[in-house]
Structures are given as structure tokens and as C-alpha cells.
Amino acid sequence: MTAIQILVVLDGLGAHANTERSNRPPSVTAMAITTAERELDVPAGTLAGLIAAQHDLSERP
């Protein structure tokens, strides 16, 4: 059931991706990450931290 919940959130956000973004609450923007962390029983902020670290690495020359 965990995989289904994560996929449903990703699908919904994918459908939402081509719509107006200026009025999107931060909770909606972070929904995929927070859902995955909750369903996988990962401490809050873990996935966001990994994404930020990967982003920092990709900006290095």
C-alpha cells in the first residue's frame, strides 16, 4: 500500500505541474517528499536534505 500512496501523490502532482504555480502552498510543493518520508518511516527532512545535498554537488565545477 505504501508504494501506491506514493505513486498516487506523484501522479496527482504531475497533473498539477502544468498549472499555475504562483499560488501553490509550500505544503503542496513538498507533498511528495513528506508522503514518502511518512510512508517509508524516514525521519522528517531526510529526503529534502538528500535532495539539497545532491543539488549542491551538481552545482560544483
C-alpha positions in Angstrom: 0.0 0.0 0.0 2.9 2.3 0.7 4.1 2.3 -3.0 0.5 3.0 -4.2 0.2 6.0 -1.9 3.5 7.5 -3.1 2.6 6.9 -6.7 -0.8 8.4 -6.3 0.7 11.6 -4.8 3.3 11.7 -7.6 0.6 11.2 -10.2 -1.5 14.0 -8.8 1.4 16.4 -8.5 2.4 15.5 -12.1 -1.1 16.5 -13.3 -0.7 19.7 -11.2 2.7 20.5 -12.7 1.3 22.2 -15.8 -1.0 24.5 -13.9 -0.5 28.0 -12.4 2.3 27.7 -9.8 2.3 31.2 -8.2 -0.5 30.3 -5.7 0.7 26.9 -4.6 1.1 26.4 -0.9 4.5 25.1 0.3 2.7 22.0 1.8 1.6 21.0 -1.7 5.1 21.6 -3.2 6.6 19.3 -0.5 3.8 16.8 -0.6 5.7 14.0 -2.5 8.6 14.3 -0.1 6.6 14.4 3.1 4.4 11.5 1.9 7.4 9.4 1.0 9.1 10.1 4.4 6.0 9.3 6.3 5.2 6.1 4.4 8.8 4.8 4.4 9.2 5.7 8.1 12.1 8.0 7.4 12.8 10.9 9.7 11.2 14.2 8.5 13.6 16.2 6.5 15.8 13.3 5.4 14.8 13.2 1.8 14.8 17.0 1.5 18.3 17.0 2.9 19.5 14.4 0.4 17.9 16.4 -2.5 19.6 19.6 -1.3 23.0 17.8 -1.0 22.6 16.4 -4.5 21.7 19.8 -5.8 24.8 21.3 -4.1 27.0 18.7 -5.7 25.6 19.3 -9.2 26.5 23.0 -9.0 30.2 22.3 -8.3 32.5 22.8 -11.3 
